[in-house]
């Protein structure tokens, strides 16, 4: 997921995840500001060591941190980074 969400940044089509059109991370951030969950995306269910309902096995905050840290990695074979 993070790889796909970072594609527009790596291609220098966007500078931040918030500006990355057509990505789930932008959609999640937009909805999160309103305290909502996008209906068409699987929700984040929480910490993976706990019994969880259907959903991604981590928290939105953790995923956003992963995208941020991964996006800050500068690679010679990629044009963009956060």
Backbone as XML, in Angstrom:
<?xml version="1.0"?>
<chain id="A" units="angstrom">
  <residue number="1" name="UNK">
    <atom name="N" x="0.808" y="-1.184" z="0.000"/>
    <atom name="CA" x="0.000" y="0.000" z="0.000"/>
    <atom name="C" x="0.858" y="1.257" z="0.000"/>
  </residue>
  <residue number="2" name="UNK">
    <atom name="N" x="1.851" y="1.312" z="0.857"/>
    <atom name="CA" x="2.688" y="2.511" z="0.933"/>
    <atom name="C" x="3.409" y="2.752" z="-0.385"/>
  </residue>
  <residue number="3" name="UNK">
    <atom name="N" x="3.839" y="1.675" z="-1.033"/>
    <atom name="CA" x="4.523" y="1.798" z="-2.324"/>
    <atom name="C" x="3.620" y="2.511" z="-3.326"/>
  </residue>
  <residue number="4" name="UNK">
    <atom name="N" x="2.372" y="2.099" z="-3.409"/>
    <atom name="CA" x="1.422" y="2.697" z="-4.352"/>
    <atom name="C" x="1.109" y="4.133" z="-3.943"/>
  </residue>
  <residue number="5" name="UNK">
    <atom name="N" x="0.907" y="4.375" z="-2.657"/>
    <atom name="CA" x="0.602" y="5.724" z="-2.182"/>
    <atom name="C" x="1.752" y="6.700" z="-2.424"/>
  </residue>
  <residue number="6" name="UNK">
    <atom name="N" x="2.970" y="6.191" z="-2.511"/>
    <atom name="CA" x="4.123" y="7.059" z="-2.742"/>
    <atom name="C" x="4.481" y="7.217" z="-4.222"/>
  </residue>
  <residue number="7" name="UNK">
    <atom name="N" x="3.838" y="6.479" z="-5.111"/>
    <atom name="CA" x="4.168" y="6.573" z="-6.544"/>
    <atom name="C" x="4.126" y="8.004" z="-7.077"/>
  </residue>
  <residue number="8" name="UNK">
    <atom name="N" x="3.088" y="8.805" z="-6.809"/>
    <atom name="CA" x="3.074" y="10.169" z="-7.340"/>
    <atom name="C" x="4.224" y="11.033" z="-6.809"/>
  </residue>
  <residue number="9" name="UNK">
    <atom name="N" x="4.654" y="10.766" z="-5.602"/>
    <atom name="CA" x="5.775" y="11.522" z="-5.027"/>
    <atom name="C" x="7.080" y="11.097" z="-5.671"/>
  </residue>
  <residue number="10" name="UNK">
    <atom name="N" x="7.283" y="9.795" z="-5.802"/>
    <atom name="CA" x="8.509" y="9.293" z="-6.430"/>
    <atom name="C" x="8.611" y="9.736" z="-7.892"/>
  </residue>
  <residue number="11" name="UNK">
    <atom name="N" x="7.463" y="9.935" z="-8.543"/>
    <atom name="CA" x="7.438" y="10.374" z="-9.941"/>
    <atom name="C" x="7.456" y="11.902" z="-10.056"/>
  </residue>
  <residue number="12" name="UNK">
    <atom name="N" x="7.558" y="12.599" z="-8.933"/>
    <atom name="CA" x="7.542" y="14.061" z="-8.859"/>
    <atom name="C" x="6.245" y="14.668" z="-9.412"/>
  </residue>
  <residue number="13" name="UNK">
    <atom name="N" x="5.153" y="13.952" z="-9.230"/>
    <atom name="CA" x="3.848" y="14.473" z="-9.619"/>
    <atom name="C" x="3.172" y="15.164" z="-8.423"/>
  </residue>
  <residue number="14" name="UNK">
    <atom name="N" x="3.694" y="14.918" z="-7.222"/>
    <atom name="CA" x="3.188" y="15.532" z="-5.994"/>
    <atom name="C" x="4.349" y="15.663" z="-5.019"/>
  </residue>
  <residue number="15" name="UNK">
    <atom name="N" x="4.232" y="16.620" z="-4.107"/>
    <atom name="CA" x="5.289" y="16.828" z="-3.120"/>
    <atom name="C" x="5.002" y="16.134" z="-1.792"/>
  </residue>
  <residue number="16" name="UNK">
    <atom name="N" x="3.714" y="15.936" z="-1.497"/>
    <atom name="CA" x="3.320" y="15.327" z="-0.224"/>
    <atom name="C" x="2.185" y="14.332" z="-0.462"/>
  </residue>
  <residue number="17" name="UNK">
    <atom name="N" x="1.955" y="13.424" z="0.488"/>
    <atom name="CA" x="0.818" y="12.499" z="0.363"/>
    <atom name="C" x="-0.520" y="13.235" z="0.256"/>
  </residue>
  <residue number="18" name="UNK">
    <atom name="N" x="-0.639" y="14.375" z="0.929"/>
    <atom name="CA" x="-1.877" y="15.158" z="0.878"/>
    <atom name="C" x="-2.174" y="15.691" z="-0.521"/>
  </residue>
  <residue number="19" name="UNK">
    <atom name="N" x="-1.143" y="15.840" z="-1.342"/>
    <atom name="CA" x="-1.285" y="16.362" z="-2.708"/>
    <atom name="C" x="-1.337" y="15.261" z="-3.759"/>
  </residue>
  <residue number="20" name="UNK">
    <atom name="N" x="-1.222" y="14.012" z="-3.335"/>
    <atom name="CA" x="-1.139" y="12.876" z="-4.259"/>
    <atom name="C" x="-2.518" y="12.460" z="-4.744"/>
  </residue>
  <residue number="21" name="UNK">
    <atom name="N" x="-2.905" y="12.976" z="-5.900"/>
    <atom name="CA" x="-4.221" y="12.646" z="-6.450"/>
    <atom name="C" x="-4.348" y="11.158" z="-6.729"/>
  </residue>
  <residue number="22" name="UNK">
    <atom name="N" x="-5.566" y="10.656" z="-6.585"/>
    <atom name="CA" x="-5.920" y="9.269" z="-6.906"/>
    <atom name="C" x="-5.197" y="8.235" z="-6.048"/>
  </residue>
  <residue number="23" name="UNK">
    <atom name="N" x="-4.881" y="8.579" z="-4.795"/>
    <atom name="CA" x="-4.259" y="7.615" z="-3.884"/>
    <atom name="C" x="-5.156" y="7.408" z="-2.669"/>
  </residue>
  <residue number="24" name="UNK">
    <atom name="N" x="-5.036" y="6.231" z="-2.072"/>
    <atom name="CA" x="-5.840" y="5.954" z="-0.878"/>
    <atom name="C" x="-5.366" y="6.795" z="0.303"/>
  </residue>
  <residue number="25" name="UNK">
    <atom name="N" x="-4.088" y="7.116" z="0.364"/>
    <atom name="CA" x="-3.594" y="7.894" z="1.499"/>
    <atom name="C" x="-4.201" y="9.297" z="1.483"/>
  </residue>
  <residue number="26" name="UNK">
    <atom name="N" x="-4.326" y="9.908" z="0.320"/>
    <atom name="CA" x="-4.957" y="11.230" z="0.249"/>
    <atom name="C" x="-6.420" y="11.131" z="0.670"/>
  </residue>
  <residue number="27" name="UNK">
    <atom name="N" x="-7.092" y="10.115" z="0.189"/>
    <atom name="CA" x="-8.498" y="9.939" z="0.539"/>
    <atom name="C" x="-8.660" y="9.697" z="2.034"/>
  </residue>
  <residue number="28" name="UNK">
    <atom name="N" x="-7.798" y="8.865" z="2.608"/>
    <atom name="CA" x="-7.868" y="8.594" z="4.049"/>
    <atom name="C" x="-7.613" y="9.867" z="4.861"/>
  </residue>
  <residue number="29" name="UNK">
    <atom name="N" x="-6.631" y="10.662" z="4.443"/>
    <atom name="CA" x="-6.327" y="11.909" z="5.159"/>
    <atom name="C" x="-7.489" y="12.892" z="5.087"/>
  </residue>
  <residue number="30" name="UNK">
    <atom name="N" x="-8.102" y="13.000" z="3.921"/>
    <atom name="CA" x="-9.238" y="13.897" z="3.746"/>
    <atom name="C" x="-10.389" y="13.494" z="4.660"/>
  </residue>
  <residue number="31" name="UNK">
    <atom name="N" x="-10.711" y="12.210" z="4.684"/>
    <atom name="CA" x="-11.797" y="11.720" z="5.533"/>
    <atom name="C" x="-11.434" y="11.814" z="7.019"/>
  </residue>
  <residue number="32" name="UNK">
    <atom name="N" x="-10.186" y="11.535" z="7.356"/>
    <atom name="CA" x="-9.770" y="11.558" z="8.760"/>
    <atom name="C" x="-9.921" y="12.954" z="9.374"/>
  </residue>
  <residue number="33" name="UNK">
    <atom name="N" x="-9.718" y="13.975" z="8.578"/>
    <atom name="CA" x="-9.887" y="15.347" z="9.085"/>
    <atom name="C" x="-11.319" y="15.590" z="9.551"/>
  </residue>
  <residue number="34" name="UNK">
    <atom name="N" x="-12.257" y="14.854" z="8.977"/>
    <atom name="CA" x="-13.667" y="14.969" z="9.348"/>
    <atom name="C" x="-14.093" y="13.863" z="10.315"/>
  </residue>
  <residue number="35" name="UNK">
    <atom name="N" x="-13.129" y="13.044" z="10.744"/>
    <atom name="CA" x="-13.429" y="11.944" z="11.657"/>
    <atom name="C" x="-14.198" y="10.815" z="11.001"/>
  </residue>
  <residue number="36" name="UNK">
    <atom name="N" x="-14.016" y="10.649" z="9.689"/>
    <atom name="CA" x="-14.754" y="9.639" z="8.944"/>
    <atom name="C" x="-13.829" y="8.595" z="8.339"/>
  </residue>
  <residue number="37" name="UNK">
    <atom name="N" x="-14.442" y="7.538" z="7.802"/>
    <atom name="CA" x="-13.741" y="6.439" z="7.140"/>
    <atom name="C" x="-14.283" y="6.331" z="5.716"/>
  </residue>
  <residue number="38" name="UNK">
    <atom name="N" x="-13.414" y="6.324" z="4.685"/>
    <atom name="CA" x="-13.920" y="6.130" z="3.316"/>
    <atom name="C" x="-14.596" y="4.762" z="3.191"/>
  </residue>
  <residue number="39" name="UNK">
    <atom name="N" x="-15.814" y="4.736" z="2.691"/>
    <atom name="CA" x="-16.575" y="3.489" z="2.607"/>
    <atom name="C" x="-15.932" y="2.476" z="1.666"/>
  </residue>
  <residue number="40" name="UNK">
    <atom name="N" x="-15.302" y="2.944" z="0.601"/>
    <atom name="CA" x="-14.742" y="2.029" z="-0.389"/>
    <atom name="C" x="-13.370" y="1.476" z="0.003"/>
  </residue>
  <residue number="41" name="UNK">
    <atom name="N" x="-12.805" y="1.924" z="1.118"/>
    <atom name="CA" x="-11.502" y="1.426" z="1.568"/>
    <atom name="C" x="-11.659" y="0.600" z="2.841"/>
  </residue>
  <residue number="42" name="UNK">
    <atom name="N" x="-10.884" y="-0.461" z="2.937"/>
    <atom name="CA" x="-10.874" y="-1.285" z="4.141"/>
    <atom name="C" x="-10.354" y="-0.442" z="5.303"/>
  </residue>
  <residue number="43" name="UNK">
    <atom name="N" x="-11.022" y="-0.515" z="6.420"/>
    <atom name="CA" x="-10.615" y="0.312" z="7.554"/>
    <atom name="C" x="-9.408" y="-0.274" z="8.281"/>
  </residue>
  <residue number="44" name="UNK">
    <atom name="N" x="-8.739" y="0.564" z="9.045"/>
    <atom name="CA" x="-7.671" y="0.106" z="9.915"/>
    <atom name="C" x="-8.312" y="-0.390" z="11.198"/>
  </residue>
  <residue number="45" name="UNK">
    <atom name="N" x="-7.966" y="-1.600" z="11.598"/>
    <atom name="CA" x="-8.646" y="-2.239" z="12.722"/>
    <atom name="C" x="-7.900" y="-2.141" z="14.041"/>
  </residue>
  <residue number="46" name="UNK">
    <atom name="N" x="-6.637" y="-1.809" z="14.030"/>
    <atom name="CA" x="-5.923" y="-1.665" z="15.294"/>
    <atom name="C" x="-4.643" y="-2.468" z="15.356"/>
  </residue>
  <residue number="47" name="UNK">
    <atom name="N" x="-4.211" y="-2.733" z="16.569"/>
    <atom name="CA" x="-2.928" y="-3.379" z="16.840"/>
    <atom name="C" x="-2.996" y="-4.864" z="16.473"/>
  </residue>
  <residue number="48" name="UNK">
    <atom name="N" x="-2.027" y="-5.375" z="15.712"/>
    <atom name="CA" x="-2.098" y="-6.748" z="15.216"/>
    <atom name="C" x="-2.077" y="-7.850" z="16.272"/>
  </residue>
  <residue number="49" name="UNK">
    <atom name="N" x="-1.651" y="-7.593" z="17.480"/>
    <atom name="CA" x="-1.570" y="-8.646" z="18.496"/>
    <atom name="C" x="-2.890" y="-8.856" z="19.230"/>
  </residue>
  <residue number="50" name="UNK">
    <atom name="N" x="-3.848" y="-8.021" z="18.941"/>
    <atom name="CA" x="-5.146" y="-8.150" z="19.586"/>
    <atom name="C" x="-6.139" y="-8.807" z="18.636"/>
  </residue>
  <residue number="51" name="UNK">
    <atom name="N" x="-7.173" y="-9.429" z="19.200"/>
    <atom name="CA" x="-8.239" y="-9.974" z="18.373"/>
    <atom name="C" x="-8.965" y="-8.785" z="17.752"/>
  </residue>
  <residue number="52" name="UNK">
    <atom name="N" x="-9.101" y="-8.824" z="16.431"/>
    <atom name="CA" x="-9.642" y="-7.660" z="15.734"/>
    <atom name="C" x="-10.818" y="-8.019" z="14.847"/>
  </residue>
  <residue number="53" name="UNK">
    <atom name="N" x="-11.672" y="-7.049" z="14.622"/>
    <atom name="CA" x="-12.696" y="-7.229" z="13.597"/>
    <atom name="C" x="-12.042" y="-7.111" z="12.223"/>
  </residue>
  <residue number="54" name="UNK">
    <atom name="N" x="-12.813" y="-7.334" z="11.175"/>
    <atom name="CA" x="-12.292" y="-7.258" z="9.818"/>
    <atom name="C" x="-11.677" y="-5.875" z="9.552"/>
  </residue>
  <residue number="55" name="UNK">
    <atom name="N" x="-10.473" y="-5.872" z="9.021"/>
    <atom name="CA" x="-9.798" y="-4.623" z="8.707"/>
    <atom name="C" x="-8.301" y="-4.817" z="8.641"/>
  </residue>
  <residue number="56" name="UNK">
    <atom name="N" x="-7.595" y="-3.765" z="8.291"/>
    <atom name="CA" x="-6.131" y="-3.804" z="8.213"/>
    <atom name="C" x="-5.554" y="-3.888" z="9.619"/>
  </residue>
  <residue number="57" name="UNK">
    <atom name="N" x="-4.546" y="-4.731" z="9.833"/>
    <atom name="CA" x="-4.083" y="-5.035" z="11.192"/>
    <atom name="C" x="-3.131" y="-4.011" z="11.820"/>
  </residue>
  <residue number="58" name="UNK">
    <atom name="N" x="-3.388" y="-2.740" z="11.621"/>
    <atom name="CA" x="-2.641" y="-1.699" z="12.312"/>
    <atom name="C" x="-3.479" y="-0.435" z="12.327"/>
  </residue>
  <residue number="59" name="UNK">
    <atom name="N" x="-2.971" y="0.609" z="12.945"/>
    <atom name="CA" x="-3.729" y="1.851" z="13.090"/>
    <atom name="C" x="-3.383" y="2.825" z="11.970"/>
  </residue>
  <residue number="60" name="UNK">
    <atom name="N" x="-4.307" y="3.710" z="11.660"/>
    <atom name="CA" x="-4.078" y="4.719" z="10.620"/>
    <atom name="C" x="-2.835" y="5.542" z="10.928"/>
  </residue>
  <residue number="61" name="UNK">
    <atom name="N" x="-2.673" y="5.932" z="12.173"/>
    <atom name="CA" x="-1.509" y="6.738" z="12.570"/>
    <atom name="C" x="-0.202" y="6.011" z="12.228"/>
  </residue>
  <residue number="62" name="UNK">
    <atom name="N" x="-0.137" y="4.725" z="12.496"/>
    <atom name="CA" x="1.065" y="3.941" z="12.195"/>
    <atom name="C" x="1.315" y="3.873" z="10.689"/>
  </residue>
  <residue number="63" name="UNK">
    <atom name="N" x="0.247" y="3.711" z="9.913"/>
    <atom name="CA" x="0.400" y="3.667" z="8.461"/>
    <atom name="C" x="0.896" y="5.005" z="7.919"/>
  </residue>
  <residue number="64" name="UNK">
    <atom name="N" x="0.358" y="6.099" z="8.432"/>
    <atom name="CA" x="0.793" y="7.420" z="7.981"/>
    <atom name="C" x="2.253" y="7.666" z="8.340"/>
  </residue>
  <residue number="65" name="UNK">
    <atom name="N" x="2.687" y="7.186" z="9.494"/>
    <atom name="CA" x="4.102" y="7.288" z="9.878"/>
    <atom name="C" x="4.974" y="6.484" z="8.925"/>
  </residue>
  <residue number="66" name="UNK">
    <atom name="N" x="4.525" y="5.285" z="8.550"/>
    <atom name="CA" x="5.257" y="4.455" z="7.597"/>
    <atom name="C" x="5.401" y="5.167" z="6.254"/>
  </residue>
  <residue number="67" name="UNK">
    <atom name="N" x="4.313" y="5.738" z="5.756"/>
    <atom name="CA" x="4.349" y="6.460" z="4.478"/>
    <atom name="C" x="5.309" y="7.644" z="4.579"/>
  </residue>
  <residue number="68" name="UNK">
    <atom name="N" x="5.244" y="8.383" z="5.666"/>
    <atom name="CA" x="6.109" y="9.551" z="5.869"/>
    <atom name="C" x="7.583" y="9.151" z="5.889"/>
  </residue>
  <residue number="69" name="UNK">
    <atom name="N" x="7.926" y="8.150" z="6.692"/>
    <atom name="CA" x="9.323" y="7.729" z="6.803"/>
    <atom name="C" x="9.838" y="7.129" z="5.502"/>
  </residue>
  <residue number="70" name="UNK">
    <atom name="N" x="9.021" y="6.317" z="4.855"/>
    <atom name="CA" x="9.423" y="5.710" z="3.585"/>
    <atom name="C" x="9.579" y="6.780" z="2.515"/>
  </residue>
  <residue number="71" name="UNK">
    <atom name="N" x="8.677" y="7.741" z="2.503"/>
    <atom name="CA" x="8.732" y="8.815" z="1.519"/>
    <atom name="C" x="9.920" y="9.732" z="1.681"/>
  </residue>
  <residue number="72" name="UNK">
    <atom name="N" x="10.491" y="9.787" z="2.864"/>
    <atom name="CA" x="11.664" y="10.640" z="3.104"/>
    <atom name="C" x="12.978" y="9.981" z="2.677"/>
  </residue>
  <residue number="73" name="UNK">
    <atom name="N" x="12.931" y="8.702" z="2.372"/>
    <atom name="CA" x="14.126" y="8.004" z="1.898"/>
    <atom name="C" x="14.473" y="8.515" z="0.502"/>
  </residue>
  <residue number="74" name="UNK">
    <atom name="N" x="15.680" y="8.988" z="0.345"/>
    <atom name="CA" x="16.134" y="9.491" z="-0.948"/>
    <atom name="C" x="16.821" y="8.351" z="-1.681"/>
  </residue>
  <residue number="75" name="UNK">
    <atom name="N" x="16.352" y="8.099" z="-2.907"/>
    <atom name="CA" x="16.911" y="7.024" z="-3.717"/>
    <atom name="C" x="17.404" y="7.599" z="-5.034"/>
  </residue>
  <residue number="76" name="UNK">
    <atom name="N" x="18.556" y="7.148" z="-5.460"/>
    <atom name="CA" x="19.129" y="7.637" z="-6.712"/>
    <atom name="C" x="18.318" y="7.216" z="-7.928"/>
  </residue>
  <residue number="77" name="UNK">
    <atom name="N" x="17.607" y="6.085" z="-7.822"/>
    <atom name="CA" x="16.834" y="5.600" z="-8.967"/>
    <atom name="C" x="15.410" y="6.150" z="-9.001"/>
  </residue>
  <residue number="78" name="UNK">
    <atom name="N" x="15.063" y="7.040" z="-8.071"/>
    <atom name="CA" x="13.739" y="7.672" z="-8.038"/>
    <atom name="C" x="13.909" y="9.187" z="-8.057"/>
  </residue>
  <residue number="79" name="UNK">
    <atom name="N" x="12.987" y="9.868" z="-8.722"/>
    <atom name="CA" x="13.112" y="11.321" z="-8.875"/>
    <atom name="C" x="12.674" y="12.102" z="-7.648"/>
  </residue>
  <residue number="80" name="UNK">
    <atom name="N" x="11.644" y="11.637" z="-6.933"/>
    <atom name="CA" x="11.075" y="12.442" z="-5.867"/>
    <atom name="C" x="11.132" y="11.808" z="-4.497"/>
  </residue>
  <residue number="81" name="UNK">
    <atom name="N" x="10.920" y="12.650" z="-3.502"/>
    <atom name="CA" x="10.836" y="12.225" z="-2.102"/>
    <atom name="C" x="10.124" y="13.325" z="-1.335"/>
  </residue>
  <residue number="82" name="UNK">
    <atom name="N" x="9.682" y="12.997" z="-0.130"/>
    <atom name="CA" x="8.969" y="13.983" z="0.701"/>
    <atom name="C" x="9.990" y="14.940" z="1.289"/>
  </residue>
</chain>
